[in-house]
């Protein structure tokens, strides 16, 4: 940068500067509900143009499907998902974006050259920890509706405390022709693994959707 402020850590890695935004935690909390469906409202509307990045970490083995970031551009109100019917669900979550919020009464702020707020010391940051892009296909079964459920897994430990990005699980999986399949994520604490399902008619056995993880910076 020609001018501004820059912070580096002991490994000479830039951790904060006046050119680029950090991933900032805008909302966080817990949820409790049933597998029939959970809606988690934000305490205040999130005003980003794009949907905020919602990260979740369940307290118990859990399925996430039919995931939605609720609201519209500039007015995001919460998120929802469906789990396993008849099974209780609970956990922790946070919503983040590359946009700081002016919350601190005392502290430190950084703006870029266009007067956009990049950092506020009263707003915690988050950092990406892992991205899974390589999947092992476990096979397919036919459901009672006549469609197919394809299953993948990967070498991954759930006990490290990471939160999973829900936005990618909300996306459909493209089929071979024109049909699409819904995507599901299942946390299996008992087997210490993550499973991804896709349910549809003409789905491929190769999964390309990445699953992303992050942690709040305390």
KEKE-3310 file (N, C-alpha, C; in steps of 0.2 Angstrom, whole numbers, plus 5000, padded with zeros to 4 digits):
npx = (5004:5002:5000:4994:4989:4996:4997:5007:5010:5020:5025:5027:5016:5003:4990:4981:4975:4974:4968:4961:4946:4943:4936:4922:4913:4896:4884:4880:4876:4865:4856:4840:4830:4819:4820:4811:4811:4820:4821:4832:4832:4841:4847:4847:4844:4854:4863:4871:4874:4876:4871:4874:4888:4884:4889:4889:4889:4884:4878:4876:4876:4870:4859:4859:4848:4839:4842:4842:4846:4838:4828:4833:4843:4852:4844:4844:4837:4839:4842:4838:4835:4832:4831:4833:4818:4809:4820:4830:4838:4852:4864:4879:4881:4887:4886:4894:4903:4912:4913:4914:4906:4901:4904:4911:4913:4925:4941:4948:4948:4948:4948:4946:4952:4941:4933:4926:4922:4933:4938:4934:4937:4928:4921:4921:4933:4933:4941:4945:4947:4948:4945:4936:4938:4940:4932:4926:4917:4903:4892:4876:4858:4841:4827:4810:4803:4808:4819:4837:4849:4864:4880:4894:4910:4924:4941:4941:4940:4928:4930:4938:4933:4928:4917:4904:4901:4885:4880:4885:4879:4866:4865:4859:4863:4869:4862:4864:4858:4845:4839:4840:4848:4844:4855:4863:4870:4878:4883:4892:4896:4898:4905:4915:4915:4911:4897:4891:4876:4867:4852:4842:4838:4846:4860:4878:4892:4902:4907:4908:4906:4913:4916:4916:4925:4926:4932:4927:4938:4944)
npy = (4994:5012:5021:5022:5010:4995:4979:4966:4949:4938:4929:4937:4939:4948:4954:4963:4977:4993:4991:4980:4971:4963:4946:4948:4946:4948:4944:4933:4917:4905:4890:4881:4868:4858:4844:4845:4858:4873:4890:4904:4919:4935:4947:4960:4968:4963:4972:4970:4969:4956:4939:4936:4927:4912:4902:4887:4876:4861:4854:4841:4825:4829:4833:4844:4852:4858:4872:4889:4906:4919:4933:4948:4957:4968:4967:4956:4944:4932:4914:4897:4880:4862:4847:4831:4823:4822:4822:4831:4847:4857:4871:4881:4897:4909:4924:4931:4944:4953:4966:4979:4984:4999:4998:5000:5010:5015:5014:5007:5011:5007:5014:5013:5020:5025:5028:5018:5008:4997:4990:4988:4989:4985:4975:4958:4947:4934:4919:4909:4892:4879:4871:4859:4850:4838:4823:4807:4795:4785:4778:4774:4775:4770:4780:4780:4788:4786:4792:4795:4794:4800:4798:4805:4806:4812:4813:4819:4828:4832:4837:4848:4860:4869:4879:4876:4882:4887:4892:4886:4873:4876:4876:4869:4854:4851:4841:4828:4832:4841:4841:4844:4842:4841:4846:4839:4840:4830:4829:4818:4814:4803:4795:4803:4811:4819:4819:4821:4822:4820:4822:4816:4814:4812:4813:4816:4805:4811:4824:4841:4852:4863:4862:4873:4880:4889:4899:4910:4923:4925)
npz = (5000:4997:5007:5024:5036:5044:5051:5056:5061:5072:5062:5051:5044:5036:5046:5048:5039:5030:5018:5015:5020:5036:5040:5048:5064:5065:5071:5084:5093:5100:5097:5099:5096:5086:5075:5065:5060:5061:5065:5066:5072:5068:5080:5076:5060:5046:5035:5024:5006:5000:5005:5023:5029:5037:5050:5058:5073:5079:5095:5096:5087:5071:5057:5043:5033:5019:5020:5023:5021:5028:5022:5012:5000:5008:5019:5029:5039:5047:5049:5043:5045:5042:5051:5058:5059:5074:5082:5094:5092:5094:5096:5092:5084:5072:5062:5049:5039:5027:5032:5043:5058:5067:5082:5094:5109:5114:5108:5093:5075:5058:5042:5024:5009:5003:5013:5018:5032:5039:5050:5067:5084:5093:5087:5085:5076:5063:5058:5043:5044:5038:5022:5014:5000:4994:4991:4997:4989:4995:4990:4984:4988:4985:4987:4995:4987:4975:4970:4971:4984:4987:4994:5003:5011:5021:5026:5042:5057:5069:5082:5084:5086:5075:5065:5053:5037:5032:5021:5009:5010:5008:4995:4979:4971:4955:4942:4930:4918:4917:4930:4948:4964:4981:4994:5009:5025:5037:5054:5062:5077:5085:5076:5072:5060:5045:5034:5018:5009:4994:4986:4973:4955:4944:4948:4948:4953:4958:4969:4970:4977:4989:5007:5020:5034:5049:5063:5077:5082:5097)
capx = (5000:5006:4999:4989:4991:4997:4999:5009:5011:5027:5027:5027:5009:4998:4984:4976:4978:4969:4967:4956:4942:4943:4929:4919:4907:4891:4879:4881:4871:4864:4849:4837:4824:4817:4822:4806:4813:4823:4822:4836:4832:4846:4844:4845:4844:4861:4862:4875:4871:4876:4869:4880:4891:4882:4893:4885:4892:4879:4880:4875:4875:4864:4858:4857:4845:4834:4845:4840:4848:4832:4828:4834:4848:4852:4839:4844:4834:4840:4843:4834:4836:4828:4836:4830:4811:4809:4827:4831:4844:4855:4871:4881:4882:4889:4885:4899:4904:4918:4911:4914:4901:4904:4901:4915:4913:4932:4945:4952:4944:4952:4944:4950:4953:4934:4929:4922:4924:4936:4939:4931:4940:4923:4918:4926:4934:4933:4946:4944:4952:4948:4940:4936:4936:4941:4927:4926:4910:4901:4887:4869:4852:4835:4822:4804:4800:4810:4825:4843:4852:4871:4883:4901:4913:4931:4945:4940:4939:4924:4931:4943:4929:4927:4910:4903:4898:4879:4878:4886:4874:4860:4865:4857:4868:4867:4861:4867:4854:4842:4837:4844:4847:4846:4861:4862:4876:4877:4888:4892:4901:4900:4910:4920:4916:4905:4894:4887:4871:4863:4846:4840:4836:4852:4866:4884:4895:4908:4905:4913:4905:4917:4913:4921:4925:4929:4931:4928:4944:4943)
capy = (5000:5018:5024:5018:5006:4988:4975:4959:4945:4936:4926:4942:4938:4953:4952:4969:4983:4998:4990:4975:4970:4956:4943:4951:4943:4953:4942:4926:4915:4898:4888:4875:4867:4851:4842:4847:4864:4878:4897:4908:4926:4939:4952:4966:4966:4963:4976:4968:4967:4949:4936:4935:4920:4909:4896:4883:4870:4858:4851:4834:4823:4833:4834:4851:4852:4864:4878:4896:4913:4923:4940:4950:4961:4974:4966:4949:4943:4926:4908:4892:4873:4856:4842:4824:4824:4818:4823:4838:4850:4863:4872:4888:4899:4916:4927:4936:4947:4957:4973:4980:4988:5004:4997:5002:5017:5017:5009:5008:5009:5008:5015:5013:5026:5027:5029:5012:5005:4990:4987:4991:4985:4982:4969:4952:4945:4927:4917:4903:4887:4873:4870:4852:4849:4831:4818:4799:4792:4779:4774:4777:4770:4773:4782:4777:4792:4784:4796:4792:4797:4799:4799:4806:4808:4814:4812:4826:4828:4837:4839:4854:4867:4873:4880:4874:4887:4884:4895:4881:4867:4878:4876:4863:4850:4850:4834:4827:4835:4848:4841:4846:4838:4845:4844:4838:4839:4826:4829:4812:4814:4796:4792:4809:4812:4823:4816:4825:4818:4823:4818:4818:4809:4810:4816:4813:4802:4816:4830:4847:4858:4864:4864:4878:4880:4895:4900:4917:4925:4927)
capz = (5000:4997:5013:5028:5042:5043:5056:5055:5067:5072:5056:5046:5040:5038:5050:5048:5036:5028:5011:5014:5026:5039:5041:5055:5067:5065:5076:5086:5098:5101:5095:5102:5092:5084:5068:5060:5057:5066:5062:5071:5070:5070:5084:5071:5053:5044:5030:5018:5000:4999:5012:5027:5030:5043:5052:5063:5076:5083:5101:5096:5080:5068:5050:5041:5026:5017:5023:5020:5024:5027:5020:5005:4999:5013:5025:5031:5046:5051:5045:5045:5042:5044:5054:5058:5062:5080:5086:5096:5089:5098:5095:5092:5077:5071:5056:5048:5033:5026:5033:5050:5061:5071:5089:5100:5111:5114:5104:5087:5069:5052:5036:5018:5005:5001:5019:5021:5038:5038:5056:5073:5089:5097:5083:5084:5069:5062:5053:5040:5046:5034:5017:5011:4992:4991:4995:4995:4987:4999:4987:4983:4989:4982:4993:4994:4982:4969:4969:4974:4989:4986:5001:5002:5017:5020:5033:5045:5064:5072:5089:5085:5087:5070:5063:5046:5033:5031:5014:5004:5011:5005:4987:4976:4967:4948:4939:4923:4913:4919:4936:4953:4970:4987:4998:5016:5029:5043:5058:5066:5083:5087:5071:5071:5053:5042:5028:5013:5005:4989:4984:4966:4950:4939:4950:4947:4959:4960:4973:4969:4982:4995:5013:5023:5041:5052:5070:5079:5085:5104)
cpx = (5004:5006:4994:4992:4991:5000:5001:5010:5018:5030:5027:5021:5005:4992:4978:4979:4972:4967:4961:4952:4944:4936:4927:4913:4902:4885:4882:4876:4871:4857:4847:4831:4823:4819:4817:4807:4815:4824:4826:4836:4838:4843:4843:4847:4851:4860:4867:4871:4870:4874:4875:4882:4889:4886:4889:4890:4887:4882:4880:4876:4869:4864:4856:4854:4840:4836:4844:4843:4842:4833:4830:4840:4847:4847:4839:4842:4836:4842:4839:4836:4832:4833:4832:4824:4811:4815:4828:4837:4846:4862:4873:4882:4885:4888:4890:4899:4910:4916:4910:4908:4903:4901:4905:4914:4920:4936:4949:4948:4949:4947:4948:4949:4946:4930:4924:4926:4927:4937:4937:4933:4934:4919:4923:4927:4933:4939:4944:4949:4953:4943:4941:4934:4937:4936:4927:4918:4908:4896:4881:4864:4846:4830:4815:4800:4803:4816:4831:4846:4860:4875:4891:4903:4920:4934:4944:4938:4934:4925:4936:4939:4927:4919:4910:4899:4891:4877:4879:4881:4868:4859:4863:4863:4865:4867:4865:4864:4851:4839:4842:4843:4848:4852:4860:4869:4874:4883:4887:4898:4903:4905:4916:4921:4910:4903:4890:4882:4869:4858:4843:4839:4842:4858:4872:4887:4901:4905:4910:4912:4910:4913:4918:4920:4928:4928:4931:4935:4943:4948)
cpy = (5006:5022:5020:5015:4999:4985:4968:4955:4942:4932:4930:4941:4944:4951:4957:4975:4988:4997:4985:4973:4963:4953:4945:4948:4948:4951:4935:4924:4907:4896:4882:4874:4859:4850:4844:4854:4869:4885:4901:4915:4930:4945:4958:4964:4967:4967:4975:4967:4960:4945:4935:4928:4917:4903:4893:4877:4867:4855:4844:4832:4826:4833:4841:4850:4857:4870:4884:4901:4917:4930:4942:4955:4967:4973:4959:4948:4937:4920:4902:4885:4868:4851:4835:4825:4819:4819:4830:4840:4856:4865:4879:4890:4906:4918:4932:4939:4951:4964:4974:4984:4993:5003:4999:5009:5020:5012:5011:5007:5011:5009:5015:5020:5029:5028:5024:5009:4998:4986:4991:4987:4982:4976:4964:4950:4937:4925:4910:4898:4881:4873:4863:4852:4842:4826:4811:4797:4786:4775:4778:4772:4774:4774:4779:4782:4790:4787:4793:4797:4795:4801:4800:4807:4810:4813:4819:4824:4833:4840:4845:4860:4871:4873:4879:4880:4884:4886:4889:4875:4869:4878:4869:4860:4849:4843:4834:4830:4842:4847:4843:4842:4842:4842:4844:4838:4835:4826:4822:4812:4807:4793:4797:4810:4816:4819:4821:4820:4823:4819:4820:4812:4807:4814:4812:4810:4806:4822:4835:4852:4858:4865:4868:4879:4886:4895:4908:4917:4928:4932)
cpz = (5000:5003:5017:5034:5041:5049:5054:5061:5067:5066:5050:5041:5042:5041:5049:5044:5033:5021:5011:5021:5029:5039:5048:5057:5068:5070:5078:5091:5098:5098:5098:5098:5091:5077:5063:5057:5063:5062:5068:5068:5072:5075:5081:5064:5050:5037:5024:5012:4999:5006:5016:5027:5037:5044:5058:5066:5081:5089:5101:5088:5077:5060:5049:5034:5025:5020:5020:5024:5022:5026:5013:5005:5004:5019:5026:5038:5050:5046:5047:5042:5045:5046:5053:5062:5068:5084:5088:5093:5093:5095:5095:5085:5077:5064:5055:5040:5033:5026:5041:5052:5067:5078:5095:5102:5112:5111:5098:5081:5063:5046:5030:5014:5003:5007:5021:5027:5038:5044:5062:5079:5094:5093:5083:5077:5069:5057:5050:5042:5042:5028:5014:5004:4990:4995:4992:4994:4991:4995:4987:4985:4986:4987:4991:4989:4975:4966:4973:4979:4989:4992:5000:5009:5015:5027:5036:5052:5066:5079:5090:5086:5082:5069:5056:5043:5031:5023:5009:5004:5008:4998:4985:4972:4960:4946:4932:4917:4915:4927:4942:4959:4976:4991:5005:5019:5036:5048:5062:5071:5085:5082:5069:5064:5051:5035:5024:5009:4999:4986:4978:4962:4946:4941:4949:4954:4962:4963:4972:4974:4988:5001:5017:5030:5043:5060:5072:5082:5092:5106)
residu = (UNK:UNK:UNK:UNK:UNK:UNK:UNK:UNK:UNK:UNK:UNK:UNK:UNK:UNK:UNK:UNK:UNK:UNK:UNK:UNK:UNK:UNK:UNK:UNK:UNK:UNK:UNK:UNK:UNK:UNK:UNK:UNK:UNK:UNK:UNK:UNK:UNK:UNK:UNK:UNK:UNK:UNK:UNK:UNK:UNK:UNK:UNK:UNK:UNK:UNK:UNK:UNK:UNK:UNK:UNK:UNK:UNK:UNK:UNK:UNK:UNK:UNK:UNK:UNK:UNK:UNK:UNK:UNK:UNK:UNK:UNK:UNK:UNK:UNK:UNK:UNK:UNK:UNK:UNK:UNK:UNK:UNK:UNK:UNK:UNK:UNK:UNK:UNK:UNK:UNK:UNK:UNK:UNK:UNK:UNK:UNK:UNK:UNK:UNK:UNK:UNK:UNK:UNK:UNK:UNK:UNK:UNK:UNK:UNK:UNK:UNK:UNK:UNK:UNK:UNK:UNK:UNK:UNK:UNK:UNK:UNK:UNK:UNK:UNK:UNK:UNK:UNK:UNK:UNK:UNK:UNK:UNK:UNK:UNK:UNK:UNK:UNK:UNK:UNK:UNK:UNK:UNK:UNK:UNK:UNK:UNK:UNK:UNK:UNK:UNK:UNK:UNK:UNK:UNK:UNK:UNK:UNK:UNK:UNK:UNK:UNK:UNK:UNK:UNK:UNK:UNK:UNK:UNK:UNK:UNK:UNK:UNK:UNK:UNK:UNK:UNK:UNK:UNK:UNK:UNK:UNK:UNK:UNK:UNK:UNK:UNK:UNK:UNK:UNK:UNK:UNK:UNK:UNK:UNK:UNK:UNK:UNK:UNK:UNK:UNK:UNK:UNK:UNK:UNK:UNK:UNK:UNK:UNK:UNK:UNK:UNK:UNK:UNK:UNK:UNK:UNK:UNK:UNK)
# end
